[in-house]
Amino acid sequence: MTYLPIGYVQSKMIRLPINLNKDWNNTINSLETINETIQFIETDDRSTKDEVYRLRSILNTKPTLYARQCSVTEDGMNEGWCWGDGLFYTKSYETTIIELRKDYPDKKDLTDDELLTLAVEVDERLYYTEWECEEDMQYAEIGGTLYDVDLLISMKEGIDKTFNS
């Protein structure tokens, strides 16, 4: 599970154009942990002050928190439709209708609103909800990428150990 954050940090650190320093880029891409990446960037004499600054900026970016992730679009969401007991989530009305049409192929004669009413009120297949409590937040978006909060917490602990040792 550490590949997404490491890949994100690595992608932000690759120099453009890439052919300026292929050895440096290859080394960055070969690192396997966030701690190795931080240590390399801060100690390698080929790293520029700008690269160190960008790395610290990435790691200190305040994330946008989301309670759930849309099962279709994979976007973060703090409101939307919960299917069953939380096995599936849809963020938008449009996405919900598309998924309901797949689940009810024999109900083509129903309007979108009628189909949603059938699924919500009759079949109790899904319901609309909003998540507001901080305890509900399970995902964080940083730089356009959605991460599991538990993964970020473990990353932060590793980063803190690196900077504080």
N, C-alpha and C positions, 0 to 999 in steps of 0.2 A: 504493500500500500504506500510505500514511500516514493514510488516512481513519479506520481503526479506532481508533488511539490518540488522534488528535485528537478524534474524536467522543466517545470515552470521557472525556477530560479536559473537553471542552466540556459534556458531559452532567452531570458532577459540579459544574460551576461555575454552571450556570443557577440563578438565584434562584427560590425558591418563596415566594409564588405568582409566576408569571411576569409578571403585569401590574404588579409593583412597579417594574420598570425595563426596559421593552421595548427602549429604545435600547441599553442595556448588553448585554442578551441578544442582540440582533441583531448587535452588534459582535463578541461572542464567537463566535457561530455563523458569522460571515463570515471569520474567520481561517483560514488555510490550513496553517499549520505549527505545530508544538509550540512553536517558538521565539517566534513571533508571539504565541501565547497566553500564554506565560510573561511576556513583556515587557509585554503589555497589562495583565495582572492586577497585576503588580508596580508599574507606573507610573501607571495610571489612578487619578485621585483619587476615582472612584466605587467603586473596589474596597475592600472592607472587609478588616480584618486577618484575619478568619475566612476569607475567600475566598483570601487569599494562603496562609494556613496549610493550608487544605484542598488547594490545588494542590500545595504542597510535600509534603503527606502522600501524595497520590496518586503523585507521582513517586518518593517514597522507600519505597513499600511493597515489602516483600520478597516476591517472587513464589513460587508453588508451581511447581516444575519437573516437566515430563513429557517422556518420550522420544518418544512418538508421540501422534497424535490419532486417536480412533476414527472410522472412515470413515462410520459410521452416525449416531452420537449427537453427534459432534464434540467429545466430552469428551476431556480429557487422559488419558493412560494410561501406566503404567510396567510393566504386565503385561497380557497378553491374547493374542489369536490374530493371527498374521501370515499373511496369505494370499499364496501365490506367493512372489515375491521382494520383498515389501514393497509391493505395489501397493494393498493393502487391509488394514485393521486392524479388529478387533472387540474391544471392551473386556470384554464380559460373555458368560457362557455362553448366556444367553437370546438376546442379539443375534446371537451366532454361529449358534445353531440356526435362528433366523428366516431368516438369510441362506442357510444351507445348504438349508433347505426350498425356497427360491427356485431354488437351483442344481440341486437334485435333485427335481424335481416328480414323477418316476416312482417315488420311494422312499418313498411315503406309508405303506407297511406297516412301515417301520423305526421303532424307538423313537428318541428324541433321542440317547441314548448310542450306539446302533448306527449312526446316521447320522454322528455325529461320528467314531466309530472308522473308518468307511468313508472319510470325507474325509481323516482324518489318516494312518491306517496303510496303507490300500490305494491311494488315489488320490494321496496326498502333496500334497494341495491346500493345506493350512494346517498350522501347528504353534503350540503354545503356548510363550510365552517371557516372560522378565522382563528388563527393562533396569534396570541399577543404576549403571553408570558415568556419571560427570559428562559425559563426552564424548558420551554418547548423548542427552542432553537437548536437544530441539529446540523445545520449547514452554514458555511460562511463563503461568501463570494469575494475573491481577491483577484484583482486584475482581470475580471471576466471569466475566471475559472471557479467552479463550485467545489468546495472541499468539505469533507466530514469534519465537524468540530472536534471530535475526539482525536482525529489524526493531527489537527492543528495544535491541539493542546500538547500532544506528545512531541511534536516538532519544536514547540516553544520551549518545553523543558530541556530538550537537547541543545537548543540555541543558548538558553540561559546558562547551562553548564559550560558551554564553550566560552562564552564571553566573561563568565565569572570565575573561571579557573586560571 
